């Protein structure tokens, strides 16, 4: 299938993790996946087999509705479009009223079963919410997320407190432990290269049954006291991905950019060697 992932053009610090997991899922099926931020007229000329649109804050309602109504026109059938995310989960009735989307295509809460989008395949029982993030889709947009190049992870979902003022019981009604943090980091390292920072997005991490074990895992993953990060560099990451059989289009651009910068550094060093020995930086020659 040709799958389009859409994030409305609001400002946000973190990348759309839900769409990044959905991208991983569809690439596992061999589908073509494309990601856009807001309106991208380059995709308007195509007809997509499925479109997913995410939402974030309720105060972006008008922007989200405008985005949904625009992309409805790019699918063969309105049933090929699904909308999810925080805002949709909190006010699904208003989205149905404003866009005409059927309730069955409003994805509320966590995306844990692919059957809700009508997929009947060998892995239709996979929990999409626990898949690794696909960082590659962020290379398809010009928008730069301030915290985009980090590990993003959950060790738990939900919260047992169910406070009346909080939206978490609606978004994640059941408190439970998710996949192993060490495995999450390892998968990202092997696929995309290491990240400097780890952002844990749990709602109530202190309620973890074995907090000591979790802290031990974080230390094991390289985030203990005194840990240091060594940037592997663009060249090493690209080469690693090539050796792993990865042929993403943007890797060629990254390598070309790196080589261009490398050539400039060589020219600078060559010019430095040609400076007369009686010259001093900032003082001219004598």
N, C-alpha and C positions, 0 to 999 in steps of 0.2 A: 504494500500500500504506500501511497504518498501521504505522509502525515505532516500537518502544520501545527506548530506550537506557538501560541500567542500570549505575550504579556502586554497588557495595556500600557500606555506611555505615561505612567506616573513615576515619580521619583522614588527610588528605594535603594537602601544600602546593600541588602543581601540579594543574591540572584534567586530566580524562581525554582526552588528546590523540588517542588512537585513536578514541574515540567521536565526538570533534569532527570528525574527518576522515570518519568513516562518515556523520555527519549531512550534511556537505557533499555527499557522493556521492548520498545518497538524495534530497536536495532538488534535485539536478541532474535526477533522474528524475521530479520532481514529487510525490514521496511525502510524506505527513504524518509528521513526526518529533516525538517527545516524549522528554524526558530526565528521569530521576528519580535521586535519591541515596538508596540504601537502600530501605526499604519506603514506598510511597506508595499509600494505600488509594484515592485518587481514580482510579487507573488499574486497580484490581483489578476494577472492574465492566465493563471493556472487554475485548474479545478482539482480540489484535494479530496482524497478518499475519506479523510477524517481530520477534524480540527479540534484541538483542545485549547481552551482559553482559561487562564488563571485569573484570580482576583485577590486583592489584599485588604485594604482598609475600607470601611463603610463610607467614609467621606469621599472616596473616589467613585461613588456610585454612578454619577453621570458619565464619567470617562469610560467606565467599564461597560455600561449599556451601549454607548456609542460604538465601542470596539466590537462588542458582540453582534450588534445589528449590521455592522460593516462586513464582518467575516461570514455571516450567515449566507451571504450571496456567493461565496466561493466554494460551497459544497453542493453536490448534486441534490442532496436532500437535507432538510433541516435536522433530520435524525442522525446525520453524520457529524454533528457538532456537539461537543460536550463542554460544560462550563463547571469549574470547581474553584477551590480556594477558600480563604477565610470569609470574605464578604458574602459569597454565594451561600456558604454554609450557615451564616447567621441570618440571612434574609432571602431565602429561596423564593418565597411567594412573590416578592417584589420583582425579582428577576424574571420570573415566568410572566408576570403581568406586563413588564416593560419590553420583553423580547419575543414572547410567543413560544419560547422553548418548552418542550414537554417536561414534566417533572422527572421523568425517567432519565433525562439527559442533564439533570442538575446533580453533580457529584458532591455530596456533602460529606464532611468529615474526612477520614483517611481513605486512600485508594488502596484497599487491601485485596480486592478480588476483581480480576479482569473480566469476569462474567458480567459485571455491571455495564460494560461497554459492548457487550454482545460478542466477545471473542470466544470462539470454541477451537482451541488448539491444544497441542500437547502440554503446554505450560500454562493453561488457563487458570490454574489454581495458585499461581505465584502471587506473593504479596509485593505489590509494586512499591509500597511505602518503605520496604526494607531493602530496596535495590540501591546500588551505588549511584552517585550522581554522575551525570554525563557533562563534564566541564567543557567539552568540545563545542556544544551549542552556543556557548557564550562568545565564541570567536566569530559567530555569524552576524552579530549586531555591533553597531558603533558605540552603543551605550556601555559605559564602564562602571561596573558596580564597585563602590568603595571598598567593600569587603569580599570581593568576588574570588580572590585567589587564596582561599583558606580551606581547611578541612571543616565540613559542616556535619555534625553527627547528633544522634539521639541515643541515649542509653535507656531511656524509658519514654513511654507515651502516656498522656493523661495525667490526672492528679486525683488522689483519693478524697480531697477536701470538699469538692463540689460547692464552692462558695457561690452565693446567689448573684454576686456582682460580676462573676468571671465568665468568660466565653469558653474556657477550656472544656467544661463538661459537654458543651455542644459539639465542639470540634473533635475532641478526643475523649469520648465518654468513659472508657475503661482504662484504668491504670494498669500497665503491664511493662515488663522488661522487653526491650527489643534486641536486635542482633548485637553481636560482640564488637566492642569498640576497636579492638586490636585488628579484627578482620576487616572492618570498614576502612581503617587507615592503610592496611596492607594492600587492599584492592586498589585504592586510589594511587598509592605509590607505584604499583606495578603498571598501572595504565597511564597515569598522567605525570608521574614524578612527585617528589615530596613537596609539601606545603610548610610554610613557617609556623602558622598559627592554627590552633584547634578551637573551634567554637562549638561548645555543647549547648544545645537548645532545649534541654529538658524543662518541663514546667515545674517539677518538684523533685530534683535529683536527691534531696536529703531523705526522701522516702524510700530510696533504694534499700532493699533488704540487706544487702551486703556491701555497704559503702566502701569498706576497706578493700575488698576485692576489686571494686571499680577503680579506686585510686591506684592500686597495684597494676591494673591493666594499663592505665594512663602512663604510668612510669615505664612499663614494659614497652609501650608504643613510642617512647622517646620524649615524654613530656614531664619528666621528673625534675626535681630541684637541680639547678645548675646545667640543665640541658642547653645545648647550643645548636643552632641551625647553620648548615653550610649550603649555600645556594648552588645547586648542581649546574646552573647555567642553561641557556636555551639550547646550545649545541648538544650537550650531553642528553638532554631530555628528548630532543628530536631524534638523535641517533638511537637512543633506547627504544623509542616507539617504532622506528623503521625496522630495527632488528626483531621487534615483536610482531612484525607483519602489518603494522598500522600504516595506512596510506591516505589518511585524511588530507583533503586538499589544502587546508590552511597550514599544514606542516611545511609544505614547499615554500609558502610565503615567509614563514618564520625563519627557515633556513636561509632564504635569499636575503632577508633583512639582516640576519646575523653576519653573513658573508660580506655584505656591503659595509657594515660597521667594521668588520675585521680588516677590510681593504683600506678603510680610512685610517685605522690605527697604524697599519703598516706604513702608509704614506707619511704620517706624522713622525713616526720613529725614524724613517729614512731622512726626512728633512732635518731632524735633530742631529743626526750623525754628520750632516754636511755643514753644520755651523762651525765657523773657524774657532780654533782653540782659545783665541784671545777675546771671545765674546762671553758675556755674562748675562744671565736672564735679567731683564728689567734695567740694565745699565748700558746697553749698547756695546759697541766695540771700541778698542783703543789701539 
